[in-house]
């Protein structure tokens, strides 16, 4: 992808321009998106103008750094597109965030990693550098901790890796578990039998399995005992051999529960522990076992801890902005507390 660089004067302002040469109009369409939706994202985020020409694209703006950033985004999209990676709004936003945060050198190395195909035939891909590191960690380690905010794909990607291992006959069963008491509700006060009580807490895991395997296939494996979705308390006293085990919402485990779970891992087993330490629902006097376990075991062979950030959020962009606002508030509160102690 060749590019030339020029400077023009308009209304006594310098306008920086860079030209991107493309092989065909179809390439420009794939980069800019239908109705230029991707181009509009770049224009709004970087205050530049993006125009197509007969044999390429022209990016122009009054801020040289932002023009350069836009060019880097389009160049990376162009490379990914040539490798067969679909250019999506989420991918464009991810590269833009990296360009604005001066972390583009890392994002530039990112290539989506195919994990498996879901029940509808749609490929399941890692969508950020953090997600790719997470997938690599699961592949290479017996136990992986994934700590990060909501919307970073912690649970879904872990379930996708479990489904892939099951389909490849690397394991003979999938076991998904999570603490059954959250958001201040006790099971004893909920209506129905035990299964009715725990089902609402297991719903995110059911949804992931249904999406990846399809309703019929999922329930067939469930009836055979090849898939198990159970509260954490059901893990006590068991040894989980030849299984892919996922502990979800682990921030709501006590240290004792975490130790109990981790010591259930048997031979030919792979485990993933996910959670968000900013969403702990335990009583204030009870410490979460997630962060302490990840720190305690970080140097143990066969174990890897991955931290995902708001940059890895793949939901509505509004979620990223909400997470950033909360993180700023927490940082400000911590700073005020430190200054208060100094006084």
ROMAR-564151 format. One line per field, with one value per residue: residue number from 1; residue in one letter; y, z, x of N, C-alpha, C in turn. Coordinates in steps of 0.001 Angstrom, whole numbers, plus 500000, padded with zeros to 6 digits. Each point is the difference from the previous one (the first is absolute). Layout:
BEGIN
seq (NUM,...)
type (A,...)
n_py (Y,...)
n_pz (Z,...)
n_px (X,...)
ca_py (Y,...)
ca_pz (Z,...)
ca_px (X,...)
c_py (Y,...)
c_pz (Z,...)
c_px (X,...)
//
This chain:
BEGIN
seq (1,2,3,4,5,6,7,8,9,10,11,12,13,14,15,16,17,18,19,20,21,22,23,24,25,26,27,28,29,30,31,32,33,34,35,36,37,38,39,40,41,42,43,44,45,46,47,48,49,50,51,52,53,54,55,56,57,58,59,60,61,62,63,64,65,66,67,68,69,70,71,72,73,74,75,76,77,78,79,80,81,82,83,84,85,86,87,88,89,90,91,92,93,94,95,96,97,98,99,100,101,102,103,104,105,106,107,108,109,110,111,112,113,114,115,116,117,118,119,120,121,122,123,124,125,126,127,128,129,130,131,132,133,134,135,136,137,138,139,140,141,142,143,144,145,146,147,148,149,150,151,152,153,154,155,156,157,158,159,160,161,162,163,164,165,166,167,168,169,170,171,172,173,174,175,176,177,178,179,180,181,182,183,184,185,186,187,188,189,190,191,192,193,194,195,196,197,198,199,200,201,202,203,204,205,206,207,208,209,210,211,212,213,214,215,216,217,218,219,220,221,222,223,224,225,226,227,228,229,230,231,232,233,234,235,236,237,238,239,240,241,242,243,244,245,246,247,248,249,250,251,252,253,254,255,256,257,258,259,260,261,262,263,264,265,266,267,268,269,270,271,272,273,274,275,276,277,278,279,280,281,282,283,284,285,286,287,288,289,290,291,292,293,294,295,296,297,298,299,300,301,302,303,304,305,306,307,308,309,310,311,312,313,314,315,316,317,318,319,320,321,322,323,324,325,326,327,328,329,330,331,332,333,334,335,336,337,338,339,340,341,342,343)
type (X,X,X,X,X,X,X,X,X,X,X,X,X,X,X,X,X,X,X,X,X,X,X,X,X,X,X,X,X,X,X,X,X,X,X,X,X,X,X,X,X,X,X,X,X,X,X,X,X,X,X,X,X,X,X,X,X,X,X,X,X,X,X,X,X,X,X,X,X,X,X,X,X,X,X,X,X,X,X,X,X,X,X,X,X,X,X,X,X,X,X,X,X,X,X,X,X,X,X,X,X,X,X,X,X,X,X,X,X,X,X,X,X,X,X,X,X,X,X,X,X,X,X,X,X,X,X,X,X,X,X,X,X,X,X,X,X,X,X,X,X,X,X,X,X,X,X,X,X,X,X,X,X,X,X,X,X,X,X,X,X,X,X,X,X,X,X,X,X,X,X,X,X,X,X,X,X,X,X,X,X,X,X,X,X,X,X,X,X,X,X,X,X,X,X,X,X,X,X,X,X,X,X,X,X,X,X,X,X,X,X,X,X,X,X,X,X,X,X,X,X,X,X,X,X,X,X,X,X,X,X,X,X,X,X,X,X,X,X,X,X,X,X,X,X,X,X,X,X,X,X,X,X,X,X,X,X,X,X,X,X,X,X,X,X,X,X,X,X,X,X,X,X,X,X,X,X,X,X,X,X,X,X,X,X,X,X,X,X,X,X,X,X,X,X,X,X,X,X,X,X,X,X,X,X,X,X,X,X,X,X,X,X,X,X,X,X,X,X,X,X,X,X,X,X,X,X,X,X,X,X,X,X,X,X,X,X,X,X,X,X,X,X)
n_py (498806,500650,500988,501134,500975,500851,501286,500382,501209,499996,501198,500176,498819,499318,499395,499006,499464,498840,499461,499180,499298,499719,498697,500268,500458,498669,500209,501099,499280,499000,500960,500702,498789,499284,500825,499545,498952,499228,500557,499998,498742,499771,500553,499439,498836,500236,500467,499013,500199,499062,500066,499370,499431,500229,500216,500597,500489,501097,500112,500940,500896,500802,498805,500205,500024,500700,500713,500043,500309,500824,500423,499987,500571,500818,500234,500023,500761,500690,499899,500296,500980,500249,499853,500658,500916,499739,501137,500002,500507,498836,499418,500788,499839,498724,500037,500649,499195,499014,500533,500188,498752,500183,499022,500741,500150,499879,500903,500598,499322,500539,498686,500131,499297,499121,499963,500284,499205,500995,499830,501285,499412,500859,500483,499377,501302,500037,501031,499700,500782,500610,499934,500411,500857,500284,499955,500699,500723,499945,500259,500880,500210,499272,501118,500690,501082,500424,501147,500495,501174,500318,499052,499431,499249,500261,500030,500797,500649,499969,500272,500945,500276,499970,500648,500791,500023,500180,500873,500434,499647,501250,500209,499301,501114,500804,500665,500619,500883,500437,500947,499385,500740,500889,501218,499406,499068,499412,498828,499954,501252,499273,500168,498833,498840,499175,499200,500229,499762,498994,499642,500974,499429,498890,500893,500842,498964,499860,501319,499980,498979,500593,501135,499345,499305,500934,500332,499327,500400,501212,499895,499551,500862,500907,499377,499975,501152,500292,500671,500729,500554,500300,500219,500915,500074,499721,500848,500237,499502,500691,499094,501080,498726,500078,501217,500828,500651,500651,500810,500363,501323,499697,501261,499194,499474,499347,500307,499597,500645,501021,499821,499873,501025,500748,499460,500368,500782,499121,498739,500424,500944,500889,501021,500725,501008,500464,501309,500840,500379,500695,498744,500200,498907,499645,499571,501237,499193,499575,499491,500562,498759,500770,501275,499526,499183,500953,500786,499180,499714,501288,499536,499388,498989,500304,501145,500653,501249,500280,501243,500049,500967,501264,499944,498972,501018,499008,500571,500534,500896,500126,498658,500210,500906,499112,498981,500801,500365,498725,499635,501076,499642,498729,500376,500836,499034,499146,500938,500274,498656,499856,501034,499364,498830,500700,500546)
n_pz (500000,498860,500487,499634,500319,500158,499865,500270,499479,501016,499628,499504,499692,500624,498853,500815,498936,500092,498993,499954,499396,499379,500032,500743,499401,499763,499883,499309,499337,499947,499710,499144,499554,500150,499003,499856,500572,499489,498801,500242,500470,498987,499167,500675,500067,498756,499751,499140,498737,499651,498883,499205,499309,498760,500652,500911,501072,500381,500927,500497,500606,500997,500546,499848,501335,499916,499033,500649,501094,499258,499465,501228,500399,498962,500237,501319,499816,499184,500884,500987,499256,499634,501325,499586,500830,500396,499355,501319,500440,500650,498883,499282,500871,499972,498692,499923,500918,499334,498872,500634,500446,498789,499807,498903,500508,501129,499770,499517,501068,500346,500039,499618,501082,499024,500792,499539,499613,500131,500653,499752,500254,500991,499452,501011,500078,500319,500733,500982,500203,500934,499159,499074,500876,500256,498714,499733,501056,499570,498791,500632,500779,501074,500567,499622,500571,499846,500254,499980,499472,500211,499135,500711,500107,501287,500257,499038,500061,501328,499880,499132,500831,500946,499229,499669,501267,500293,499001,500435,500968,500283,500255,501023,500704,500099,500927,500130,500762,500952,500859,500818,500770,499401,499892,501096,499069,500937,499650,501309,499613,499065,499130,500139,499287,500346,499003,500398,501186,499511,499278,500700,500973,499454,499875,500419,500801,500327,500056,500625,500734,500189,500147,500748,500684,500259,500079,498876,499390,500475,499806,498824,499933,500333,499241,499181,500630,498683,500315,500900,500397,500977,501146,500468,500839,498772,499983,501190,500331,498857,499086,499309,499572,499002,500496,499380,501001,500152,500774,499893,499872,499823,499680,499834,499783,501116,500802,500938,499409,499835,501181,500478,499195,500280,501147,499215,499461,499073,499627,499018,500879,499543,500719,499965,500650,499941,499944,500672,500441,499019,499868,501155,500128,500434,501214,500446,500973,498812,499963,498818,499591,499075,500419,501215,499415,499175,501069,500827,498911,499885,500936,500186,499712,498759,500650,499441,500316,499477,499783,499891,499094,500209,499626,500827,500395,499729,501018,500204,499154,500260,499944,498965,499578,500283,499509,498990,499989,500173,499056,499321,500303,499739,498893,499759,500328,499305,499046,500148,500024,498979,499387,500327,499645,498932,499987)
n_px (500853,500142,500737,499435,500822,498971,500366,498749,499758,499125,499503,501217,499549,500961,499807,500112,500588,499391,500635,498981,500917,498854,499817,498919,498895,500018,501316,499756,499087,500884,500882,499283,499612,498885,499671,501249,499353,500962,499900,498684,500214,500824,499120,498997,500653,500441,498778,499812,500347,499130,500689,499139,500977,500381,501144,499230,500628,499356,500958,499210,500805,499651,499818,501291,500046,498868,500557,501148,499273,499274,501143,500511,498859,499944,501284,499751,498920,500789,500996,499161,499514,501238,500107,498908,500513,498755,499818,499965,498857,499868,500448,499206,499006,500331,500213,498832,499462,500609,499542,498849,500205,500504,499111,500123,501215,499291,499050,501087,500432,498835,499773,498740,499727,499872,498943,498789,499033,499112,498865,500133,501155,499816,501128,500568,500257,501281,499596,500848,501053,499264,498967,500846,500516,498731,499687,501095,499633,498749,500479,500768,498925,500250,500437,498920,500493,498753,500610,498767,499661,498731,499630,500986,498919,500197,498690,499571,501157,499859,498692,500355,500996,499056,499142,501012,500423,498713,499833,501190,499123,500380,498728,499497,500224,498938,500674,498840,500599,499233,500390,499151,500757,499193,500470,500499,499793,499249,500539,500111,500148,500608,498980,499309,500263,500992,499579,498728,500521,500745,498930,499382,500721,499509,499015,500972,500215,498707,499918,501181,499609,498821,500690,500861,499081,499104,498720,499744,501114,499803,498686,500385,501002,499105,499085,501041,499951,500068,498914,500632,498865,500861,499365,500804,498974,499551,501027,499534,501191,500036,500358,500346,499992,500900,500167,499181,500586,498863,500691,498737,500064,501284,499716,498946,501215,499835,500992,499156,498990,500828,500539,498754,499653,501066,499685,498963,500933,499573,500257,500806,500173,499151,500448,498884,500564,498762,500195,499246,501193,499415,499585,500583,499238,501198,499666,499941,499598,499535,501206,500125,499790,499391,500044,499714,499115,499556,500108,499369,499288,500292,500836,498843,500792,499612,500272,498993,500321,498806,500396,498685,499938,499640,501285,499769,499255,499166,499413,498822,500500,498705,500119,500808,499136,499056,500724,500328,498716,499643,500883,499589,498743,500314,500665,498971,499129,500768,500088,498701,499845,500876,499422,498849,500584,500495,498748)
ca_py (501194,501190,501236,501234,500947,501393,501036,501102,501080,500312,500976,500290,498830,498918,498766,498879,498984,498779,499228,498554,499350,498713,499237,500028,500692,499072,500111,501227,499731,499125,500785,501060,499412,500393,501400,500631,499990,499926,501281,500995,499780,500539,501458,500586,499752,500642,501324,500002,499712,498835,500011,499008,500476,498946,498877,499962,500817,501195,500384,501367,500649,501082,499467,498994,498755,499300,499473,498821,498948,499479,499205,498736,499191,499476,499051,498722,499422,499508,498757,498978,499702,499157,498676,499359,500390,500984,501288,500271,501241,499750,500004,501391,500712,499502,500623,501431,500187,499806,501151,501154,499751,499791,498589,499392,499046,498686,499653,499784,498605,499146,499297,499185,498581,499161,499033,498937,500481,499805,499152,500589,500005,501253,499802,500650,500541,500992,501300,500997,499420,499379,498738,499046,499530,499142,498727,499350,499524,498788,498925,499632,499771,499147,500863,501399,500992,501149,501034,501170,500533,499398,500265,499701,498666,499020,498756,499445,499444,498786,498959,499662,499131,498720,499321,499556,498855,498895,499538,499366,498838,500228,499697,499252,500724,501423,500298,501440,500247,501358,500144,500096,501111,501249,501188,500090,499083,498682,499006,499519,500893,499967,498955,498820,499043,500452,500316,501276,501055,500296,500261,501396,500307,499268,500395,500413,498823,499335,500794,499810,498646,499953,500722,499313,498615,499814,499527,498545,499342,500305,499209,498588,499777,500218,498784,498927,500326,500484,501410,500226,501395,499807,500960,499677,499095,498623,499540,499539,498570,499334,500137,500255,499525,500004,500988,501430,500534,501462,500648,501343,500928,499519,501056,499731,498858,500275,499346,498573,499426,499992,498897,498769,499791,499777,498667,498975,499769,498674,499714,500396,501017,501395,500837,501445,500714,501353,500857,501452,500347,501231,499643,498996,500028,499393,500953,500830,499384,498796,500311,499198,499109,500037,500787,499420,498749,500343,500532,498947,498901,500548,499448,498540,499440,499514,500958,501320,500988,501002,501130,500687,501374,500559,499968,498692,499902,499793,500315,501364,500940,500674,499245,500476,501334,499820,499411,501037,500964,499382,499879,501335,500301,499193,500574,501270,499691,499464,501122,500815,499270,500079,501360,500135,499329,500804,501110)
ca_pz (500000,499884,500420,499835,501059,499528,500898,499291,500838,499794,501004,500863,500841,499292,499884,499710,499202,499643,498996,500084,498720,500131,498745,499355,500774,500990,501205,500683,500597,501165,501068,500461,500431,499293,500246,500652,501453,500649,499751,500894,501335,499996,499869,501269,501081,499771,499393,498665,498892,499222,498699,499035,498673,498990,500280,501382,501008,500443,501380,500181,501234,500443,501020,499325,500771,499807,498628,500066,500716,499092,498989,500619,500177,498686,499532,500712,499499,498653,500147,500530,498954,499010,500596,500094,501225,499723,500677,500743,500785,501233,499673,499722,501295,500772,499468,500293,501416,500151,499397,500876,501276,499724,500186,498699,499647,500446,499222,498620,499889,500242,498927,500611,500130,499874,501088,499544,499269,500854,499472,498763,499015,500074,500704,501286,499891,500961,499368,500483,500391,501308,499802,499364,501063,500845,499291,499990,501354,500205,499199,500443,501442,500576,500753,499588,500645,499151,500825,499183,500115,499207,498573,499383,499406,500868,500094,498685,499376,500744,499575,498618,500068,500547,498928,499024,500577,500038,498619,499555,500872,500931,501298,499812,500563,500322,501295,500222,501348,500528,501295,499788,500760,499468,500069,501260,500094,500509,499290,500805,499886,498634,499823,499205,500532,499918,498613,499690,500737,499484,498559,499621,500155,498969,498689,499031,499525,499075,498760,499229,499447,498951,498828,499401,499632,499562,501098,499997,500291,501390,500912,499828,500796,501393,500457,500084,501052,499415,500377,501327,500432,501398,500972,500485,501151,499503,499660,501199,500147,498712,499216,498652,498992,498587,499902,499864,501131,500033,501167,499582,501092,501116,501005,501098,500776,501137,499844,500254,498832,498900,500233,499777,498562,499323,500348,499335,498655,499897,498858,498682,500214,499765,500752,499797,501076,499518,500949,499972,501412,500307,500176,501067,500697,501324,501122,500098,500903,499351,498918,498778,499804,498627,499837,500826,499372,498790,500425,500720,499116,498720,499617,500002,498656,499467,500323,499391,500352,498950,500368,498893,500368,499242,498584,499475,500002,498641,499976,499588,500434,501215,501139,500207,500618,501374,500769,500188,500977,501326,500344,500377,501321,500974,500093,500712,501397,500578,500140,501122,501237,500265,500450,501344,500922,500126,500905)
ca_px (499147,500825,499341,500765,499668,500063,499481,499353,499488,498595,499550,501148,500299,500663,499229,500888,499321,500712,499279,500163,499709,499332,499969,498682,498956,499458,500815,499575,498695,500170,500621,499105,498750,498790,499610,501152,499803,501309,500658,499403,500562,501364,499905,499541,500956,501296,499800,500598,499084,500414,499332,500475,500390,499880,500889,500446,499333,500707,499705,500484,499596,500882,500905,500830,500015,498734,500021,500867,499277,498973,500693,500416,498799,499587,501010,499824,498754,500285,500761,499103,499023,500679,500174,498695,499293,498946,500136,498771,500005,500748,501425,500372,500025,501143,501213,499934,500318,501443,500669,499798,500684,501428,500360,499739,501056,499526,498817,500427,500410,498836,499311,498946,500325,498805,499890,499117,498833,498831,498934,499485,501062,500747,501274,500224,501358,500475,499749,500957,501277,499806,499289,500917,500896,499173,499846,501314,500262,499195,500609,501342,500077,498958,499078,500083,499150,499669,499386,499713,498641,498932,500022,501293,499949,500660,499242,499660,501198,500359,499066,500361,501174,499543,499270,501002,500708,499051,499809,501235,500204,501103,499383,498754,498864,500123,499379,499893,499500,500147,499343,498555,499431,500505,499141,499278,498869,500287,499210,498882,498854,499500,498989,500308,500963,501386,500349,499359,500682,501333,499953,500260,501413,500732,499488,501025,500711,499068,499910,501239,499990,498970,500485,501143,499715,498622,499150,499840,501277,500348,499176,500357,501212,499622,499329,500998,500948,501245,500038,499416,499942,499620,500528,501334,499914,499930,501341,500697,500212,500134,501220,499500,500943,499627,498925,500275,499241,499952,499398,499594,499654,500813,500200,499065,500482,500874,501306,499801,499345,500949,500926,499239,499827,501275,500506,499169,500531,500595,500871,499497,498968,500391,499066,500016,499312,499733,499310,500179,500183,499261,498591,499945,498716,500157,499924,501208,500972,500529,500930,499891,501142,500496,501226,501068,500454,500753,501295,500725,500388,500473,501299,499917,500061,498732,498937,500162,498978,499805,499152,499342,499667,498878,500372,499593,498539,499498,498572,499694,501047,499557,500527,501370,499972,499523,501097,501023,499501,500116,501416,500461,499441,500740,501344,499899,499723,501234,500929,499530,500271,501439,500304,499455,500917,501215,499721)
c_py (501241,501226,501182,501018,501418,500924,501126,501059,500270,500923,500259,498873,498947,498744,498891,498918,498791,499169,498513,499394,498614,499321,500123,500806,499113,500050,501237,499781,499138,500754,501014,499457,500494,501396,500755,500021,499925,501297,501091,499876,500623,501523,500645,499864,500826,501374,500122,499794,498842,499979,498915,500690,498829,498783,499991,500837,501181,500341,501363,500579,501018,499541,498845,498658,499202,499444,498735,498830,499362,499103,498642,499075,499370,498990,498643,499304,499381,498663,498859,499555,499072,498586,499272,500324,501017,501277,500346,501329,499829,500049,501420,500782,499578,500652,501501,500290,499867,501188,501226,499853,499789,498576,499247,498965,498588,499545,499666,498549,499042,499416,499131,498510,499190,498935,498801,500644,499732,499202,500520,500071,501263,499781,500783,500406,500802,501356,501110,499287,499286,498661,498947,499431,499030,498612,499235,499419,498705,498814,499449,499652,499143,500815,501445,500841,501145,501002,501239,500409,499252,500353,499694,498587,498905,498645,499365,499348,498733,498842,499565,499071,498626,499178,499470,498769,498765,499416,499261,498753,500135,499733,499279,500717,501457,500240,501505,500234,501457,500053,500281,501133,501286,501113,500012,499068,498655,498997,499569,500851,500019,498847,498805,499054,500507,500394,501327,501164,500401,500379,501464,500388,499341,500492,500479,498821,499200,500719,499794,498628,499860,500669,499215,498603,499821,499327,498482,499281,500235,499119,498506,499663,500171,498736,498834,500232,500486,501504,500140,501479,499997,501128,499514,498986,498533,499430,499368,498471,499241,500147,500050,499658,500175,500988,501391,500687,501523,500453,501448,500828,499656,501072,499792,498713,500500,499299,498494,499314,499915,498850,498667,499705,499615,498616,498879,499593,498668,499858,500337,500981,501379,500865,501474,500631,501443,500826,501466,500487,501329,499720,498884,500160,499354,501051,500733,499379,498772,500383,499072,499159,500111,500714,499378,498720,500289,500508,498914,498966,500466,499399,498475,499492,499455,500935,501353,500900,501086,501098,500658,501374,500485,500021,498685,499806,499913,500158,501408,500951,500784,499303,500429,501333,499908,499475,501039,501021,499452,499895,501346,500362,499239,500566,501309,499761,499484,501111,500870,499325,500068,501381,500247,499361,500835,501153,499520)
c_pz (500000,500471,499769,500984,499474,501059,499147,500998,499635,501126,501041,500990,499145,500032,499559,499276,499785,499088,500165,498663,500244,498640,499256,500839,501077,501307,500805,500698,501251,501183,500589,500501,499178,500413,500784,501526,500752,499804,500906,501414,500101,499944,501327,501092,499850,499341,498677,498971,499189,498701,499107,498690,499029,500340,501436,500930,500353,501405,500236,501299,500431,501047,499384,500722,499775,498580,499960,500677,499104,498934,500579,500204,498670,499447,500675,499546,498616,500053,500483,498944,498947,500523,500181,501252,499670,500804,500640,500740,501264,499753,499734,501309,500830,499532,500259,501455,500234,499440,500905,501319,499838,500311,498678,499613,500413,499167,498554,499757,500113,498707,500647,499918,499924,501091,499564,499178,500862,499289,498679,498898,499990,500749,501306,500033,501244,499303,500466,500340,501342,499885,499380,501031,500927,499366,499983,501377,500280,499250,500659,501476,500488,500754,499589,500820,499014,500837,499141,500107,499126,498530,499298,499435,500841,499970,498631,499337,500711,499602,498569,499966,500560,498931,498949,500508,500024,498601,499477,500810,500868,501431,499729,500576,500259,501313,500215,501370,500369,501366,499799,500770,499528,500254,501235,500136,500529,499357,500782,499870,498596,499832,499216,500676,499748,498579,499575,500665,499343,498518,499629,500091,498907,498587,499025,499425,499035,498654,499122,499337,498882,498725,499268,499471,499358,501094,500065,500393,501447,500964,499872,500826,501491,500583,500153,501132,499490,500208,501338,500328,501419,500883,500539,501142,499573,499681,501185,500017,498708,499441,498541,498971,498596,499718,499731,500996,499988,501278,499626,501220,501274,501032,501202,500742,501205,499739,500201,498806,498807,500151,499752,498517,499337,500296,499471,498655,499949,498807,498686,500123,499735,500680,499672,501107,499556,501072,499827,501440,500363,500236,501033,500779,501389,501093,500169,500879,499391,498815,498810,499823,498633,499889,500791,499374,498761,500354,500647,499052,498703,499532,499982,498562,499569,500240,499376,500414,498930,500520,498737,500486,499195,498506,499340,499999,498564,499931,499431,500491,501260,501236,500307,500732,501451,500880,500267,501048,501421,500431,500412,501400,501086,500201,500786,501491,500705,500239,501194,501333,500356,500509,501407,501038,500244,500965,501456)
c_px (500886,499233,500934,499456,500156,499418,499429,499558,498551,499551,501082,500311,500698,499119,500950,499210,500918,499109,500326,499611,499413,499903,498675,499020,499395,500795,499616,498667,500128,500603,499026,498669,498821,499576,501077,499887,501331,500775,499470,500551,501388,499962,499609,501050,501271,499904,500745,498892,500569,499190,500585,500347,499885,500849,500520,499155,500878,499532,500610,499472,501032,501011,500790,499981,498720,499878,500853,499279,498933,500620,500402,498814,499588,501008,499821,498730,500213,500746,499098,498991,500608,500220,498675,499218,498915,500211,498662,500114,500823,501508,500494,500117,501202,501302,500024,500351,501498,500776,499899,500743,501497,500448,499863,501056,499614,498813,500356,500395,498817,499446,498930,500321,498703,500007,499170,498879,498778,498914,499434,501061,500837,501309,500059,501470,500368,499939,500928,501310,499874,499290,500905,500979,499273,499850,501321,500331,499228,500613,501259,500102,498835,498952,500238,499030,499772,499221,499783,498557,498996,500163,501297,500060,500632,499292,499791,501213,500456,499095,500310,501215,499629,499281,500977,500745,499110,499788,501226,500354,501252,499542,498684,498784,500362,499265,500051,499383,500182,499344,498514,499353,500664,498993,499113,498819,500471,499072,498762,498753,499419,499016,500529,500967,501417,500378,499393,500730,501325,499984,500269,501478,500849,499667,501083,500775,499132,499982,501230,500018,498973,500480,501081,499657,498626,499197,499952,501285,500413,499220,500284,501240,499712,499364,500964,500999,501336,500180,499292,500070,499443,500523,501341,499974,499992,501383,500722,500100,500212,501414,499591,501074,499430,498864,500560,499073,500074,499300,499738,499614,500780,500297,499089,500313,500798,501339,499876,499344,500953,500990,499309,499872,501316,500573,499114,500593,500743,500923,499298,498831,500601,498951,500202,499161,499814,499294,500355,500069,499351,498516,499845,498704,500068,499793,501320,501072,500662,500873,499768,501260,500640,501342,501152,500541,500838,501388,500860,500593,500662,501316,500013,499978,498639,498833,500328,498855,499977,499077,499459,499556,498798,500292,499570,498487,499493,498481,499801,501095,499627,500555,501428,500005,499530,501129,501081,499573,500122,501462,500583,499523,500755,501401,499994,499766,501254,501014,499613,500289,501479,500394,499486,500902,501253,499794,499955)
//
